Structure formats: C-alpha cells, structure tokens
Amino acid sequence: MVTVTLKFNEEKLKNLGRTVDEMLEPIRESMKSYDVEEVEQGVFQKTGRDGLVVLDCTLDYMDDHPEYLDDLDDWLLDIDGDVEDCKAELISYNKEHGRR
C-alpha cells in the first residue's frame, strides 16, 4: 500500500484566509481519475501496481505550485511502512537545481 500524507500549517492558512480543504481540493481533483482513496483529511492511499500514482499526483502539483511547500508542515510518503519526507526531498532537489 502506498500512502501520501499532507499536513498543512493551519495557523499559516488562517492568516492567509485559506482552509486545509481549499488547499487539498486541487490535489483531490487530480487523484479522482486514478481511484485514489482519501482515508482521512490529507491522507491518500492506493494499493496495487499503480499505487505510486498518489506520489505522482502530489509531486506534479507541488512542482507546478512550489508555494504549497511553504504552507505544509508534513508531506510524507509511506510505502508498506517505509516512510520518506517528500517535503525535505523536494526542497533539497530544488536548491540543487537552482529552483525555488
């Protein structure tokens, strides 16, 4: 099973006049066509051979909207219990490649 967890900083969002659901909505939309299940707010799961689509959808969105990283406390990928910090990885990647 592949799980992606997105936890937003609610205080930052409140100061921006945004909600967690508003931030999650575009990601939810991108996952609809892949039958990804949102098992709780911001926790997306998929099983089977195409399970990594949960990472692909969030990575594509974050790549196009890097400002989302500023509002995330956590962006974690869990593949059968092996957890990786995607936020830290993308920030590191962007720095190495001269991106935001």
C-alpha positions as CSV (number, residue, x, y, z in Angstrom):
1,M,0.0,0.0,0.0
2,V,1.2,3.5,-0.9
3,T,0.1,6.4,1.3
4,V,0.8,10.1,0.9
5,T,0.0,12.4,3.9
6,L,-0.2,16.1,3.6
7,K,-0.5,18.2,6.8
8,F,-0.8,21.9,6.3
9,N,0.0,24.5,8.9
10,E,-3.4,25.6,9.8
11,E,-2.3,28.8,11.5
12,K,-0.5,30.0,8.4
13,L,-3.5,29.1,6.3
14,K,-5.8,31.0,8.7
15,N,-3.6,34.1,8.3
16,L,-3.8,33.8,4.6
17,G,-7.6,33.4,4.7
18,R,-7.4,29.8,3.4
19,T,-8.5,26.4,4.7
20,V,-7.0,23.0,4.6
21,D,-9.8,21.8,2.4
22,E,-9.2,24.6,-0.1
23,M,-5.6,23.6,-0.3
24,L,-6.4,19.9,-0.7
25,E,-9.1,20.3,-3.3
26,P,-6.9,20.6,-6.4
27,I,-4.9,17.6,-5.3
28,R,-8.1,15.6,-4.7
29,E,-9.3,16.5,-8.2
30,S,-6.1,15.3,-9.7
31,M,-6.4,11.9,-7.9
32,K,-10.1,11.3,-8.8
33,S,-9.3,9.8,-12.2
34,Y,-6.9,7.3,-10.6
35,D,-9.3,5.9,-8.0
36,V,-7.2,7.1,-5.1
37,E,-8.9,7.0,-1.7
38,E,-8.7,9.8,0.8
39,V,-8.9,7.8,4.0
40,E,-8.9,10.9,6.2
41,Q,-8.2,14.6,5.5
42,G,-5.0,14.8,3.6
43,V,-4.2,11.1,3.7
44,F,-4.3,9.5,0.3
45,Q,-4.0,5.7,-0.3
46,K,-3.7,3.4,-3.3
47,T,-2.9,-0.3,-3.5
48,G,-1.6,-2.3,-6.4
49,R,0.8,-1.9,-9.1
50,D,-0.1,1.7,-9.8
51,G,0.0,2.8,-6.1
52,L,2.7,5.3,-6.7
53,V,0.2,7.5,-8.6
54,V,-0.5,9.1,-5.2
55,L,3.0,10.4,-5.2
56,D,2.9,11.3,-8.9
57,C,-0.2,13.4,-8.4
58,T,1.1,15.3,-5.5
59,L,4.6,15.8,-6.9
60,D,3.2,17.1,-10.2
61,Y,1.0,19.6,-8.3
62,M,3.8,20.7,-6.0
63,D,6.2,21.1,-8.9
64,D,3.7,23.5,-10.5
65,H,2.8,25.2,-7.3
66,P,6.0,25.4,-5.1
67,E,4.4,27.9,-2.8
68,Y,2.4,25.0,-1.3
69,L,5.6,23.8,0.4
70,D,5.6,27.0,2.5
71,D,2.2,26.0,4.0
72,L,2.9,22.3,4.6
73,D,4.2,21.0,7.9
74,D,4.5,17.5,6.5
75,W,4.4,15.7,3.2
76,L,5.2,12.1,3.8
77,L,5.3,9.1,1.5
78,D,4.7,5.7,3.1
79,I,5.3,2.5,1.0
80,D,4.4,-0.5,3.1
81,G,5.8,1.1,6.3
82,D,8.9,2.7,4.7
83,V,8.4,6.5,5.2
84,E,10.1,9.3,3.3
85,D,9.9,13.0,3.9
86,C,8.9,14.3,0.4
87,K,8.9,18.0,1.5
88,A,12.5,17.9,2.6
89,E,13.5,15.9,-0.5
90,L,11.8,18.4,-2.9
91,I,13.3,21.4,-1.1
92,S,16.7,19.8,-1.4
93,Y,16.2,18.9,-5.1
94,N,15.0,22.5,-5.9
95,K,18.0,24.0,-4.2
96,E,20.4,21.7,-6.0
97,H,18.8,22.7,-9.3
98,G,18.6,26.4,-8.7
99,R,14.8,26.4,-8.3
100,R,12.7,28.0,-5.7
